[in-house]
Amino acid sequence: MGFWEASAAEARLTNTTEVLIELADEVGLDIGRFIDDFSNGAATAAFEEDLEITRTSNVRGFPAFLVKYGDNGVMLGGYRSVDAFASVIDHVSEYQIVARPVSADVDSVVGFVRKYRSVAPEEIRMAFGLSTEDYEILERNVLTANKVGWIFR
């Protein structure tokens, strides 16, 4: 569960230290480092740096994505398709970043789910480039292998 989901969907009090620590734990952050950064001002400094980027980039809505490579960068506002991001990455990196094929096997998907925890089926489908039919086959294989079946329910 991310910050925005916790605030909007679950109505959690994301302005309290306790809830922020819970969210940090849920997304797999190093809690010791999170608390240190929160306490010593490093988190505030990083937040203020992010605010300055939003100001100088004229960000006016959510979501916004800064795609940067070297000295090149593009600010994207709103939701975008994977193909749109790929096109912007190609442009910004001057084709220096090359996509690597991702294996859509059971272990790869289970690793993805365990890493990101709160993922929707559509996110899995998009991340692994699966058709709806291929996703359904993969879902059955993951459930049959008795691995992270809870994500599909």
PyMOL commands that set and color helices and strands:
alter all, ss='L'
color gray80, all
select helices_A, chain A and resi 3-8+17-26+31-40+42-56+82-93+106-116+121-127+132-144+149-152
alter helices_A, ss='H'
color red, helices_A
select strands_A, chain A and resi 64-69+72-77
alter strands_A, ss='S'
color yellow, strands_A
deselect
rebuild
show_as cartoon
